[in-house]
């Protein structure tokens, strides 16, 4: 096996592993997983719920990949990283405010 082939296979494996672990951890305990859990319990057809949820995740991931590929071609990497960072901070602030509002409303009632 040549050095280039070895580097490409390590790169392939690293990207695959990194993507899998990132998405897997991000999806644990989120609203989608809870909705899937409830759909499975209500429908009595866990295999069909799994297939539907898997297809939905594939479709949403495809949209993310295509938009990401387009953005990578359109914007310089530094700007893309800055935009991603700002978006993550904004989402964190928004979610924090939503949680604080919910706690405040629950405490007031």
KOLVOFI-655354 format. One record per atom (N, C-alpha, C, O): residue number from 1; residue in three letters; atom name; x, y, z. Coordinates in steps of 0.02 Angstrom, whole numbers, always signed. Layout:
N
{kolkol NUM; 'Ala'; 'CA'; {X; Y; Z}}
...
! end
This chain:
109
{kolkol 1; 'Unk'; 'N'; {+42; -58; +0}}
{kolkol 1; 'Unk'; 'CA'; {+0; +0; +0}}
{kolkol 1; 'Unk'; 'C'; {+45; +62; +0}}
{kolkol 1; 'Unk'; 'O'; {+91; +67; +40}}
{kolkol 2; 'Unk'; 'N'; {+31; +109; -44}}
{kolkol 2; 'Unk'; 'CA'; {+73; +167; -50}}
{kolkol 2; 'Unk'; 'C'; {+58; +216; +6}}
{kolkol 2; 'Unk'; 'O'; {+8; +211; +41}}
{kolkol 3; 'Unk'; 'N'; {+103; +265; +14}}
{kolkol 3; 'Unk'; 'CA'; {+95; +314; +67}}
{kolkol 3; 'Unk'; 'C'; {+33; +357; +55}}
{kolkol 3; 'Unk'; 'O'; {-2; +374; +102}}
{kolkol 4; 'Unk'; 'N'; {+19; +375; -8}}
{kolkol 4; 'Unk'; 'CA'; {-39; +416; -24}}
{kolkol 4; 'Unk'; 'C'; {-104; +378; -10}}
{kolkol 4; 'Unk'; 'O'; {-150; +407; +18}}
{kolkol 5; 'Unk'; 'N'; {-107; +314; -28}}
{kolkol 5; 'Unk'; 'CA'; {-166; +274; -15}}
{kolkol 5; 'Unk'; 'C'; {-178; +267; +60}}
{kolkol 5; 'Unk'; 'O'; {-235; +270; +84}}
{kolkol 6; 'Unk'; 'N'; {-123; +258; +98}}
{kolkol 6; 'Unk'; 'CA'; {-129; +252; +170}}
{kolkol 6; 'Unk'; 'C'; {-154; +317; +201}}
{kolkol 6; 'Unk'; 'O'; {-197; +316; +245}}
{kolkol 7; 'Unk'; 'N'; {-129; +374; +176}}
{kolkol 7; 'Unk'; 'CA'; {-151; +440; +200}}
{kolkol 7; 'Unk'; 'C'; {-225; +451; +183}}
{kolkol 7; 'Unk'; 'O'; {-263; +476; +225}}
{kolkol 8; 'Unk'; 'N'; {-246; +433; +123}}
{kolkol 8; 'Unk'; 'CA'; {-316; +441; +102}}
{kolkol 8; 'Unk'; 'C'; {-362; +398; +144}}
{kolkol 8; 'Unk'; 'O'; {-416; +420; +163}}
{kolkol 9; 'Unk'; 'N'; {-342; +336; +159}}
{kolkol 9; 'Unk'; 'CA'; {-385; +292; +199}}
{kolkol 9; 'Unk'; 'C'; {-390; +317; +270}}
{kolkol 9; 'Unk'; 'O'; {-443; +312; +301}}
{kolkol 10; 'Unk'; 'N'; {-335; +343; +298}}
{kolkol 10; 'Unk'; 'CA'; {-338; +372; +365}}
{kolkol 10; 'Unk'; 'C'; {-382; +434; +365}}
{kolkol 10; 'Unk'; 'O'; {-421; +445; +411}}
{kolkol 11; 'Unk'; 'N'; {-376; +473; +314}}
{kolkol 11; 'Unk'; 'CA'; {-417; +533; +308}}
{kolkol 11; 'Unk'; 'C'; {-490; +515; +302}}
{kolkol 11; 'Unk'; 'O'; {-533; +545; +335}}
{kolkol 12; 'Unk'; 'N'; {-506; +465; +261}}
{kolkol 12; 'Unk'; 'CA'; {-574; +441; +252}}
{kolkol 12; 'Unk'; 'C'; {-602; +417; +319}}
{kolkol 12; 'Unk'; 'O'; {-657; +436; +339}}
{kolkol 13; 'Unk'; 'N'; {-563; +375; +353}}
{kolkol 13; 'Unk'; 'CA'; {-585; +348; +417}}
{kolkol 13; 'Unk'; 'C'; {-594; +403; +469}}
{kolkol 13; 'Unk'; 'O'; {-641; +401; +509}}
{kolkol 14; 'Unk'; 'N'; {-549; +452; +470}}
{kolkol 14; 'Unk'; 'CA'; {-553; +507; +519}}
{kolkol 14; 'Unk'; 'C'; {-615; +549; +507}}
{kolkol 14; 'Unk'; 'O'; {-650; +567; +554}}
{kolkol 15; 'Unk'; 'N'; {-629; +565; +444}}
{kolkol 15; 'Unk'; 'CA'; {-688; +605; +429}}
{kolkol 15; 'Unk'; 'C'; {-751; +566; +445}}
{kolkol 15; 'Unk'; 'O'; {-798; +593; +475}}
{kolkol 16; 'Unk'; 'N'; {-753; +503; +427}}
{kolkol 16; 'Unk'; 'CA'; {-812; +461; +440}}
{kolkol 16; 'Unk'; 'C'; {-824; +455; +515}}
{kolkol 16; 'Unk'; 'O'; {-880; +464; +539}}
{kolkol 17; 'Unk'; 'N'; {-772; +440; +553}}
{kolkol 17; 'Unk'; 'CA'; {-778; +432; +626}}
{kolkol 17; 'Unk'; 'C'; {-798; +497; +659}}
{kolkol 17; 'Unk'; 'O'; {-841; +498; +702}}
{kolkol 18; 'Unk'; 'N'; {-766; +552; +639}}
{kolkol 18; 'Unk'; 'CA'; {-781; +617; +667}}
{kolkol 18; 'Unk'; 'C'; {-853; +637; +654}}
{kolkol 18; 'Unk'; 'O'; {-888; +662; +698}}
{kolkol 19; 'Unk'; 'N'; {-876; +627; +592}}
{kolkol 19; 'Unk'; 'CA'; {-945; +644; +575}}
{kolkol 19; 'Unk'; 'C'; {-995; +601; +613}}
{kolkol 19; 'Unk'; 'O'; {-1043; +627; +641}}
{kolkol 20; 'Unk'; 'N'; {-982; +536; +616}}
{kolkol 20; 'Unk'; 'CA'; {-1027; +491; +652}}
{kolkol 20; 'Unk'; 'C'; {-1033; +511; +725}}
{kolkol 20; 'Unk'; 'O'; {-1088; +518; +752}}
{kolkol 21; 'Unk'; 'N'; {-976; +519; +759}}
{kolkol 21; 'Unk'; 'CA'; {-979; +534; +830}}
{kolkol 21; 'Unk'; 'C'; {-1010; +602; +844}}
{kolkol 21; 'Unk'; 'O'; {-1048; +610; +892}}
{kolkol 22; 'Unk'; 'N'; {-996; +652; +802}}
{kolkol 22; 'Unk'; 'CA'; {-1025; +718; +812}}
{kolkol 22; 'Unk'; 'C'; {-1101; +716; +805}}
{kolkol 22; 'Unk'; 'O'; {-1136; +742; +848}}
{kolkol 23; 'Unk'; 'N'; {-1125; +686; +752}}
{kolkol 23; 'Unk'; 'CA'; {-1198; +682; +740}}
{kolkol 23; 'Unk'; 'C'; {-1231; +638; +793}}
{kolkol 23; 'Unk'; 'O'; {-1284; +655; +819}}
{kolkol 24; 'Unk'; 'N'; {-1201; +581; +809}}
{kolkol 24; 'Unk'; 'CA'; {-1230; +536; +858}}
{kolkol 24; 'Unk'; 'C'; {-1237; +569; +926}}
{kolkol 24; 'Unk'; 'O'; {-1290; +565; +957}}
{kolkol 25; 'Unk'; 'N'; {-1185; +603; +949}}
{kolkol 25; 'Unk'; 'CA'; {-1188; +636; +1014}}
{kolkol 25; 'Unk'; 'C'; {-1237; +695; +1013}}
{kolkol 25; 'Unk'; 'O'; {-1273; +706; +1061}}
{kolkol 26; 'Unk'; 'N'; {-1237; +732; +957}}
{kolkol 26; 'Unk'; 'CA'; {-1282; +790; +952}}
{kolkol 26; 'Unk'; 'C'; {-1355; +768; +952}}
{kolkol 26; 'Unk'; 'O'; {-1398; +805; +976}}
{kolkol 27; 'Unk'; 'N'; {-1369; +710; +925}}
{kolkol 27; 'Unk'; 'CA'; {-1439; +687; +920}}
{kolkol 27; 'Unk'; 'C'; {-1464; +653; +984}}
{kolkol 27; 'Unk'; 'O'; {-1524; +644; +992}}
{kolkol 28; 'Unk'; 'N'; {-1420; +633; +1029}}
{kolkol 28; 'Unk'; 'CA'; {-1442; +600; +1090}}
{kolkol 28; 'Unk'; 'C'; {-1483; +647; +1133}}
{kolkol 28; 'Unk'; 'O'; {-1462; +702; +1150}}
{kolkol 29; 'Unk'; 'N'; {-1543; +625; +1150}}
{kolkol 29; 'Unk'; 'CA'; {-1585; +662; +1196}}
{kolkol 29; 'Unk'; 'C'; {-1616; +725; +1168}}
{kolkol 29; 'Unk'; 'O'; {-1645; +765; +1205}}
{kolkol 30; 'Unk'; 'N'; {-1612; +735; +1102}}
{kolkol 30; 'Unk'; 'CA'; {-1643; +795; +1075}}
{kolkol 30; 'Unk'; 'C'; {-1717; +783; +1061}}
{kolkol 30; 'Unk'; 'O'; {-1742; +727; +1071}}
{kolkol 31; 'Unk'; 'N'; {-1752; +835; +1038}}
{kolkol 31; 'Unk'; 'CA'; {-1824; +830; +1026}}
{kolkol 31; 'Unk'; 'C'; {-1841; +777; +974}}
{kolkol 31; 'Unk'; 'O'; {-1892; +743; +980}}
{kolkol 32; 'Unk'; 'N'; {-1798; +769; +925}}
{kolkol 32; 'Unk'; 'CA'; {-1811; +719; +873}}
{kolkol 32; 'Unk'; 'C'; {-1811; +648; +902}}
{kolkol 32; 'Unk'; 'O'; {-1853; +607; +885}}
{kolkol 33; 'Unk'; 'N'; {-1762; +635; +945}}
{kolkol 33; 'Unk'; 'CA'; {-1759; +568; +975}}
{kolkol 33; 'Unk'; 'C'; {-1819; +556; +1020}}
{kolkol 33; 'Unk'; 'O'; {-1847; +501; +1020}}
{kolkol 34; 'Unk'; 'N'; {-1839; +606; +1057}}
{kolkol 34; 'Unk'; 'CA'; {-1897; +598; +1101}}
{kolkol 34; 'Unk'; 'C'; {-1961; +589; +1060}}
{kolkol 34; 'Unk'; 'O'; {-2004; +549; +1078}}
{kolkol 35; 'Unk'; 'N'; {-1967; +626; +1004}}
{kolkol 35; 'Unk'; 'CA'; {-2025; +617; +960}}
{kolkol 35; 'Unk'; 'C'; {-2026; +547; +930}}
{kolkol 35; 'Unk'; 'O'; {-2079; +516; +925}}
{kolkol 36; 'Unk'; 'N'; {-1968; +523; +911}}
{kolkol 36; 'Unk'; 'CA'; {-1963; +455; +883}}
{kolkol 36; 'Unk'; 'C'; {-1982; +403; +935}}
{kolkol 36; 'Unk'; 'O'; {-2016; +354; +920}}
{kolkol 37; 'Unk'; 'N'; {-1960; +414; +996}}
{kolkol 37; 'Unk'; 'CA'; {-1978; +369; +1051}}
{kolkol 37; 'Unk'; 'C'; {-2053; +366; +1061}}
{kolkol 37; 'Unk'; 'O'; {-2082; +312; +1067}}
{kolkol 38; 'Unk'; 'N'; {-2085; +425; +1061}}
{kolkol 38; 'Unk'; 'CA'; {-2157; +428; +1070}}
{kolkol 38; 'Unk'; 'C'; {-2195; +397; +1010}}
{kolkol 38; 'Unk'; 'O'; {-2244; +361; +1020}}
{kolkol 39; 'Unk'; 'N'; {-2171; +412; +950}}
{kolkol 39; 'Unk'; 'CA'; {-2203; +382; +890}}
{kolkol 39; 'Unk'; 'C'; {-2198; +306; +891}}
{kolkol 39; 'Unk'; 'O'; {-2246; +272; +873}}
{kolkol 40; 'Unk'; 'N'; {-2142; +281; +912}}
{kolkol 40; 'Unk'; 'CA'; {-2133; +209; +915}}
{kolkol 40; 'Unk'; 'C'; {-2180; +178; +967}}
{kolkol 40; 'Unk'; 'O'; {-2209; +125; +955}}
{kolkol 41; 'Unk'; 'N'; {-2186; +211; +1024}}
{kolkol 41; 'Unk'; 'CA'; {-2230; +185; +1076}}
{kolkol 41; 'Unk'; 'C'; {-2304; +188; +1055}}
{kolkol 41; 'Unk'; 'O'; {-2342; +142; +1070}}
{kolkol 42; 'Unk'; 'N'; {-2324; +242; +1020}}
{kolkol 42; 'Unk'; 'CA'; {-2393; +250; +1000}}
{kolkol 42; 'Unk'; 'C'; {-2413; +206; +941}}
{kolkol 42; 'Unk'; 'O'; {-2468; +179; +939}}
{kolkol 43; 'Unk'; 'N'; {-2367; +200; +893}}
{kolkol 43; 'Unk'; 'CA'; {-2385; +165; +831}}
{kolkol 43; 'Unk'; 'C'; {-2385; +90; +838}}
{kolkol 43; 'Unk'; 'O'; {-2422; +55; +804}}
{kolkol 44; 'Unk'; 'N'; {-2343; +64; +881}}
{kolkol 44; 'Unk'; 'CA'; {-2336; -9; +886}}
{kolkol 44; 'Unk'; 'C'; {-2298; -38; +827}}
{kolkol 44; 'Unk'; 'O'; {-2296; -99; +818}}
{kolkol 45; 'Unk'; 'N'; {-2267; +5; +786}}
{kolkol 45; 'Unk'; 'CA'; {-2228; -17; +728}}
{kolkol 45; 'Unk'; 'C'; {-2158; +13; +732}}
{kolkol 45; 'Unk'; 'O'; {-2142; +58; +693}}
{kolkol 46; 'Unk'; 'N'; {-2116; -12; +777}}
{kolkol 46; 'Unk'; 'CA'; {-2051; +19; +787}}
{kolkol 46; 'Unk'; 'C'; {-2006; +15; +724}}
{kolkol 46; 'Unk'; 'O'; {-1966; +60; +713}}
{kolkol 47; 'Unk'; 'N'; {-2014; -37; +684}}
{kolkol 47; 'Unk'; 'CA'; {-1972; -42; +624}}
{kolkol 47; 'Unk'; 'C'; {-1990; +13; +574}}
{kolkol 47; 'Unk'; 'O'; {-1945; +44; +545}}
{kolkol 48; 'Unk'; 'N'; {-2055; +26; +565}}
{kolkol 48; 'Unk'; 'CA'; {-2076; +80; +520}}
{kolkol 48; 'Unk'; 'C'; {-2056; +148; +546}}
{kolkol 48; 'Unk'; 'O'; {-2036; +192; +507}}
{kolkol 49; 'Unk'; 'N'; {-2060; +158; +611}}
{kolkol 49; 'Unk'; 'CA'; {-2038; +222; +641}}
{kolkol 49; 'Unk'; 'C'; {-1963; +230; +631}}
{kolkol 49; 'Unk'; 'O'; {-1939; +284; +615}}
{kolkol 50; 'Unk'; 'N'; {-1925; +176; +640}}
{kolkol 50; 'Unk'; 'CA'; {-1852; +179; +629}}
{kolkol 50; 'Unk'; 'C'; {-1837; +197; +557}}
{kolkol 50; 'Unk'; 'O'; {-1795; +240; +544}}
{kolkol 51; 'Unk'; 'N'; {-1870; +165; +510}}
{kolkol 51; 'Unk'; 'CA'; {-1858; +179; +439}}
{kolkol 51; 'Unk'; 'C'; {-1875; +252; +423}}
{kolkol 51; 'Unk'; 'O'; {-1836; +286; +389}}
{kolkol 52; 'Unk'; 'N'; {-1932; +276; +447}}
{kolkol 52; 'Unk'; 'CA'; {-1951; +345; +435}}
{kolkol 52; 'Unk'; 'C'; {-1902; +394; +466}}
{kolkol 52; 'Unk'; 'O'; {-1884; +444; +434}}
{kolkol 53; 'Unk'; 'N'; {-1882; +381; +527}}
{kolkol 53; 'Unk'; 'CA'; {-1835; +426; +561}}
{kolkol 53; 'Unk'; 'C'; {-1766; +425; +527}}
{kolkol 53; 'Unk'; 'O'; {-1734; +477; +520}}
{kolkol 54; 'Unk'; 'N'; {-1744; +366; +506}}
{kolkol 54; 'Unk'; 'CA'; {-1680; +361; +472}}
{kolkol 54; 'Unk'; 'C'; {-1681; +398; +406}}
{kolkol 54; 'Unk'; 'O'; {-1633; +433; +389}}
{kolkol 55; 'Unk'; 'N'; {-1735; +391; +368}}
{kolkol 55; 'Unk'; 'CA'; {-1741; +426; +304}}
{kolkol 55; 'Unk'; 'C'; {-1743; +502; +315}}
{kolkol 55; 'Unk'; 'O'; {-1714; +540; +276}}
{kolkol 56; 'Unk'; 'N'; {-1777; +524; +367}}
{kolkol 56; 'Unk'; 'CA'; {-1781; +595; +382}}
{kolkol 56; 'Unk'; 'C'; {-1711; +622; +400}}
{kolkol 56; 'Unk'; 'O'; {-1693; +677; +379}}
{kolkol 57; 'Unk'; 'N'; {-1673; +585; +440}}
{kolkol 57; 'Unk'; 'CA'; {-1606; +607; +459}}
{kolkol 57; 'Unk'; 'C'; {-1560; +609; +397}}
{kolkol 57; 'Unk'; 'O'; {-1519; +654; +390}}
{kolkol 58; 'Unk'; 'N'; {-1567; +560; +353}}
{kolkol 58; 'Unk'; 'CA'; {-1528; +559; +292}}
{kolkol 58; 'Unk'; 'C'; {-1545; +621; +249}}
{kolkol 58; 'Unk'; 'O'; {-1501; +654; +223}}
{kolkol 59; 'Unk'; 'N'; {-1610; +635; +242}}
{kolkol 59; 'Unk'; 'CA'; {-1631; +692; +201}}
{kolkol 59; 'Unk'; 'C'; {-1606; +758; +231}}
{kolkol 59; 'Unk'; 'O'; {-1581; +801; +194}}
{kolkol 60; 'Unk'; 'N'; {-1613; +767; +297}}
{kolkol 60; 'Unk'; 'CA'; {-1590; +830; +327}}
{kolkol 60; 'Unk'; 'C'; {-1514; +835; +325}}
{kolkol 60; 'Unk'; 'O'; {-1487; +890; +317}}
{kolkol 61; 'Unk'; 'N'; {-1479; +779; +331}}
{kolkol 61; 'Unk'; 'CA'; {-1406; +780; +325}}
{kolkol 61; 'Unk'; 'C'; {-1385; +797; +254}}
{kolkol 61; 'Unk'; 'O'; {-1336; +833; +244}}
{kolkol 62; 'Unk'; 'N'; {-1422; +772; +205}}
{kolkol 62; 'Unk'; 'CA'; {-1406; +789; +135}}
{kolkol 62; 'Unk'; 'C'; {-1413; +863; +123}}
{kolkol 62; 'Unk'; 'O'; {-1371; +893; +89}}
{kolkol 63; 'Unk'; 'N'; {-1465; +894; +150}}
{kolkol 63; 'Unk'; 'CA'; {-1473; +966; +143}}
{kolkol 63; 'Unk'; 'C'; {-1414; +1002; +175}}
{kolkol 63; 'Unk'; 'O'; {-1386; +1049; +146}}
{kolkol 64; 'Unk'; 'N'; {-1394; +980; +234}}
{kolkol 64; 'Unk'; 'CA'; {-1337; +1011; +268}}
{kolkol 64; 'Unk'; 'C'; {-1272; +1004; +228}}
{kolkol 64; 'Unk'; 'O'; {-1233; +1051; +224}}
{kolkol 65; 'Unk'; 'N'; {-1261; +945; +200}}
{kolkol 65; 'Unk'; 'CA'; {-1201; +933; +160}}
{kolkol 65; 'Unk'; 'C'; {-1201; +977; +97}}
{kolkol 65; 'Unk'; 'O'; {-1150; +1007; +81}}
{kolkol 66; 'Unk'; 'N'; {-1257; +980; +63}}
{kolkol 66; 'Unk'; 'CA'; {-1261; +1019; +1}}
{kolkol 66; 'Unk'; 'C'; {-1252; +1094; +15}}
{kolkol 66; 'Unk'; 'O'; {-1217; +1129; -21}}
{kolkol 67; 'Unk'; 'N'; {-1285; +1119; +67}}
{kolkol 67; 'Unk'; 'CA'; {-1278; +1190; +85}}
{kolkol 67; 'Unk'; 'C'; {-1206; +1203; +108}}
{kolkol 67; 'Unk'; 'O'; {-1177; +1255; +91}}
{kolkol 68; 'Unk'; 'N'; {-1178; +1157; +147}}
{kolkol 68; 'Unk'; 'CA'; {-1109; +1165; +170}}
{kolkol 68; 'Unk'; 'C'; {-1059; +1166; +112}}
{kolkol 68; 'Unk'; 'O'; {-1012; +1205; +112}}
{kolkol 69; 'Unk'; 'N'; {-1070; +1122; +64}}
{kolkol 69; 'Unk'; 'CA'; {-1026; +1120; +5}}
{kolkol 69; 'Unk'; 'C'; {-1032; +1186; -34}}
{kolkol 69; 'Unk'; 'O'; {-981; +1213; -57}}
{kolkol 70; 'Unk'; 'N'; {-1093; +1211; -43}}
{kolkol 70; 'Unk'; 'CA'; {-1103; +1273; -79}}
{kolkol 70; 'Unk'; 'C'; {-1070; +1331; -42}}
{kolkol 70; 'Unk'; 'O'; {-1036; +1373; -72}}
{kolkol 71; 'Unk'; 'N'; {-1079; +1334; +25}}
{kolkol 71; 'Unk'; 'CA'; {-1048; +1387; +65}}
{kolkol 71; 'Unk'; 'C'; {-972; +1384; +62}}
{kolkol 71; 'Unk'; 'O'; {-939; +1436; +59}}
{kolkol 72; 'Unk'; 'N'; {-944; +1323; +63}}
{kolkol 72; 'Unk'; 'CA'; {-871; +1315; +60}}
{kolkol 72; 'Unk'; 'C'; {-843; +1342; -6}}
{kolkol 72; 'Unk'; 'O'; {-787; +1367; -7}}
{kolkol 73; 'Unk'; 'N'; {-881; +1336; -59}}
{kolkol 73; 'Unk'; 'CA'; {-859; +1361; -124}}
{kolkol 73; 'Unk'; 'C'; {-870; +1437; -129}}
{kolkol 73; 'Unk'; 'O'; {-834; +1471; -166}}
{kolkol 74; 'Unk'; 'N'; {-918; +1463; -93}}
{kolkol 74; 'Unk'; 'CA'; {-938; +1533; -99}}
{kolkol 74; 'Unk'; 'C'; {-899; +1579; -52}}
{kolkol 74; 'Unk'; 'O'; {-880; +1634; -70}}
{kolkol 75; 'Unk'; 'N'; {-886; +1555; +10}}
{kolkol 75; 'Unk'; 'CA'; {-856; +1597; +61}}
{kolkol 75; 'Unk'; 'C'; {-786; +1573; +79}}
{kolkol 75; 'Unk'; 'O'; {-772; +1513; +74}}
{kolkol 76; 'Unk'; 'N'; {-743; +1619; +100}}
{kolkol 76; 'Unk'; 'CA'; {-677; +1597; +124}}
{kolkol 76; 'Unk'; 'C'; {-685; +1559; +191}}
{kolkol 76; 'Unk'; 'O'; {-732; +1573; +228}}
{kolkol 77; 'Unk'; 'N'; {-641; +1512; +205}}
{kolkol 77; 'Unk'; 'CA'; {-648; +1471; +266}}
{kolkol 77; 'Unk'; 'C'; {-652; +1512; +330}}
{kolkol 77; 'Unk'; 'O'; {-689; +1494; +376}}
{kolkol 78; 'Unk'; 'N'; {-615; +1566; +334}}
{kolkol 78; 'Unk'; 'CA'; {-615; +1607; +396}}
{kolkol 78; 'Unk'; 'C'; {-685; +1636; +408}}
{kolkol 78; 'Unk'; 'O'; {-709; +1637; +464}}
{kolkol 79; 'Unk'; 'N'; {-716; +1661; +355}}
{kolkol 79; 'Unk'; 'CA'; {-783; +1691; +362}}
{kolkol 79; 'Unk'; 'C'; {-834; +1637; +380}}
{kolkol 79; 'Unk'; 'O'; {-878; +1648; +421}}
{kolkol 80; 'Unk'; 'N'; {-827; +1578; +350}}
{kolkol 80; 'Unk'; 'CA'; {-872; +1523; +365}}
{kolkol 80; 'Unk'; 'C'; {-866; +1502; +438}}
{kolkol 80; 'Unk'; 'O'; {-917; +1490; +471}}
{kolkol 81; 'Unk'; 'N'; {-805; +1498; +464}}
{kolkol 81; 'Unk'; 'CA'; {-795; +1481; +534}}
{kolkol 81; 'Unk'; 'C'; {-824; +1534; +580}}
{kolkol 81; 'Unk'; 'O'; {-855; +1518; +631}}
{kolkol 82; 'Unk'; 'N'; {-815; +1598; +562}}
{kolkol 82; 'Unk'; 'CA'; {-843; +1652; +602}}
{kolkol 82; 'Unk'; 'C'; {-919; +1649; +603}}
{kolkol 82; 'Unk'; 'O'; {-950; +1657; +655}}
{kolkol 83; 'Unk'; 'N'; {-949; +1637; +544}}
{kolkol 83; 'Unk'; 'CA'; {-1022; +1633; +540}}
{kolkol 83; 'Unk'; 'C'; {-1048; +1574; +581}}
{kolkol 83; 'Unk'; 'O'; {-1099; +1580; +616}}
{kolkol 84; 'Unk'; 'N'; {-1014; +1517; +578}}
{kolkol 84; 'Unk'; 'CA'; {-1035; +1458; +616}}
{kolkol 84; 'Unk'; 'C'; {-1030; +1473; +691}}
{kolkol 84; 'Unk'; 'O'; {-1074; +1454; +730}}
{kolkol 85; 'Unk'; 'N'; {-976; +1506; +712}}
{kolkol 85; 'Unk'; 'CA'; {-967; +1523; +783}}
{kolkol 85; 'Unk'; 'C'; {-1021; +1570; +807}}
{kolkol 85; 'Unk'; 'O'; {-1049; +1561; +861}}
{kolkol 86; 'Unk'; 'N'; {-1035; +1622; +768}}
{kolkol 86; 'Unk'; 'CA'; {-1087; +1670; +786}}
{kolkol 86; 'Unk'; 'C'; {-1155; +1636; +791}}
{kolkol 86; 'Unk'; 'O'; {-1194; +1648; +837}}
{kolkol 87; 'Unk'; 'N'; {-1169; +1592; +742}}
{kolkol 87; 'Unk'; 'CA'; {-1233; +1555; +743}}
{kolkol 87; 'Unk'; 'C'; {-1238; +1511; +805}}
{kolkol 87; 'Unk'; 'O'; {-1291; +1510; +837}}
{kolkol 88; 'Unk'; 'N'; {-1185; +1476; +824}}
{kolkol 88; 'Unk'; 'CA'; {-1187; +1433; +883}}
{kolkol 88; 'Unk'; 'C'; {-1197; +1474; +947}}
{kolkol 88; 'Unk'; 'O'; {-1236; +1455; +990}}
{kolkol 89; 'Unk'; 'N'; {-1162; +1531; +952}}
{kolkol 89; 'Unk'; 'CA'; {-1170; +1574; +1011}}
{kolkol 89; 'Unk'; 'C'; {-1242; +1601; +1014}}
{kolkol 89; 'Unk'; 'O'; {-1273; +1603; +1067}}
{kolkol 90; 'Unk'; 'N'; {-1267; +1624; +956}}
{kolkol 90; 'Unk'; 'CA'; {-1336; +1650; +954}}
{kolkol 90; 'Unk'; 'C'; {-1387; +1597; +973}}
{kolkol 90; 'Unk'; 'O'; {-1433; +1611; +1011}}
{kolkol 91; 'Unk'; 'N'; {-1378; +1536; +948}}
{kolkol 91; 'Unk'; 'CA'; {-1423; +1482; +967}}
{kolkol 91; 'Unk'; 'C'; {-1419; +1467; +1041}}
{kolkol 91; 'Unk'; 'O'; {-1470; +1454; +1074}}
{kolkol 92; 'Unk'; 'N'; {-1359; +1467; +1069}}
{kolkol 92; 'Unk'; 'CA'; {-1350; +1455; +1140}}
{kolkol 92; 'Unk'; 'C'; {-1385; +1508; +1182}}
{kolkol 92; 'Unk'; 'O'; {-1418; +1492; +1232}}
{kolkol 93; 'Unk'; 'N'; {-1378; +1571; +1162}}
{kolkol 93; 'Unk'; 'CA'; {-1411; +1626; +1198}}
{kolkol 93; 'Unk'; 'C'; {-1487; +1619; +1193}}
{kolkol 93; 'Unk'; 'O'; {-1523; +1626; +1242}}
{kolkol 94; 'Unk'; 'N'; {-1510; +1605; +1133}}
{kolkol 94; 'Unk'; 'CA'; {-1583; +1599; +1122}}
{kolkol 94; 'Unk'; 'C'; {-1611; +1541; +1164}}
{kolkol 94; 'Unk'; 'O'; {-1662; +1549; +1197}}
{kolkol 95; 'Unk'; 'N'; {-1577; +1483; +1163}}
{kolkol 95; 'Unk'; 'CA'; {-1600; +1426; +1203}}
{kolkol 95; 'Unk'; 'C'; {-1598; +1441; +1278}}
{kolkol 95; 'Unk'; 'O'; {-1642; +1422; +1315}}
{kolkol 96; 'Unk'; 'N'; {-1545; +1476; +1299}}
{kolkol 96; 'Unk'; 'CA'; {-1539; +1495; +1369}}
{kolkol 96; 'Unk'; 'C'; {-1596; +1542; +1390}}
{kolkol 96; 'Unk'; 'O'; {-1624; +1535; +1444}}
{kolkol 97; 'Unk'; 'N'; {-1612; +1590; +1347}}
{kolkol 97; 'Unk'; 'CA'; {-1667; +1636; +1362}}
{kolkol 97; 'Unk'; 'C'; {-1734; +1599; +1364}}
{kolkol 97; 'Unk'; 'O'; {-1777; +1613; +1407}}
{kolkol 98; 'Unk'; 'N'; {-1744; +1552; +1319}}
{kolkol 98; 'Unk'; 'CA'; {-1805; +1512; +1319}}
{kolkol 98; 'Unk'; 'C'; {-1811; +1471; +1384}}
{kolkol 98; 'Unk'; 'O'; {-1865; +1467; +1413}}
{kolkol 99; 'Unk'; 'N'; {-1755; +1442; +1405}}
{kolkol 99; 'Unk'; 'CA'; {-1756; +1402; +1467}}
{kolkol 99; 'Unk'; 'C'; {-1769; +1447; +1527}}
{kolkol 99; 'Unk'; 'O'; {-1808; +1429; +1571}}
{kolkol 100; 'Unk'; 'N'; {-1738; +1506; +1529}}
{kolkol 100; 'Unk'; 'CA'; {-1748; +1552; +1585}}
{kolkol 100; 'Unk'; 'C'; {-1821; +1576; +1586}}
{kolkol 100; 'Unk'; 'O'; {-1851; +1581; +1640}}
{kolkol 101; 'Unk'; 'N'; {-1849; +1590; +1528}}
{kolkol 101; 'Unk'; 'CA'; {-1919; +1612; +1524}}
{kolkol 101; 'Unk'; 'C'; {-1965; +1556; +1550}}
{kolkol 101; 'Unk'; 'O'; {-2013; +1569; +1587}}
{kolkol 102; 'Unk'; 'N'; {-1951; +1495; +1529}}
{kolkol 102; 'Unk'; 'CA'; {-1991; +1438; +1552}}
{kolkol 102; 'Unk'; 'C'; {-1987; +1429; +1627}}
{kolkol 102; 'Unk'; 'O'; {-2038; +1418; +1660}}
{kolkol 103; 'Unk'; 'N'; {-1927; +1434; +1655}}
{kolkol 103; 'Unk'; 'CA'; {-1918; +1428; +1727}}
{kolkol 103; 'Unk'; 'C'; {-1954; +1484; +1764}}
{kolkol 103; 'Unk'; 'O'; {-1986; +1472; +1815}}
{kolkol 104; 'Unk'; 'N'; {-1950; +1544; +1737}}
{kolkol 104; 'Unk'; 'CA'; {-1982; +1602; +1768}}
{kolkol 104; 'Unk'; 'C'; {-2058; +1594; +1767}}
{kolkol 104; 'Unk'; 'O'; {-2091; +1610; +1817}}
{kolkol 105; 'Unk'; 'N'; {-2085; +1571; +1711}}
{kolkol 105; 'Unk'; 'CA'; {-2158; +1561; +1706}}
{kolkol 105; 'Unk'; 'C'; {-2181; +1506; +1753}}
{kolkol 105; 'Unk'; 'O'; {-2234; +1512; +1783}}
{kolkol 106; 'Unk'; 'N'; {-2142; +1453; +1758}}
{kolkol 106; 'Unk'; 'CA'; {-2160; +1397; +1803}}
{kolkol 106; 'Unk'; 'C'; {-2157; +1419; +1876}}
{kolkol 106; 'Unk'; 'O'; {-2198; +1398; +1917}}
{kolkol 107; 'Unk'; 'N'; {-2108; +1460; +1892}}
{kolkol 107; 'Unk'; 'CA'; {-2100; +1483; +1961}}
{kolkol 107; 'Unk'; 'C'; {-2156; +1532; +1980}}
{kolkol 107; 'Unk'; 'O'; {-2177; +1536; +2037}}
{kolkol 108; 'Unk'; 'N'; {-2179; +1570; +1930}}
{kolkol 108; 'Unk'; 'CA'; {-2232; +1620; +1942}}
{kolkol 108; 'Unk'; 'C'; {-2301; +1587; +1951}}
{kolkol 108; 'Unk'; 'O'; {-2345; +1617; +1982}}
{kolkol 109; 'Unk'; 'N'; {-2309; +1527; +1924}}
{kolkol 109; 'Unk'; 'CA'; {-2376; +1495; +1930}}
{kolkol 109; 'Unk'; 'C'; {-2384; +1453; +1991}}
{kolkol 109; 'Unk'; 'O'; {-2437; +1424; +2001}}
! end
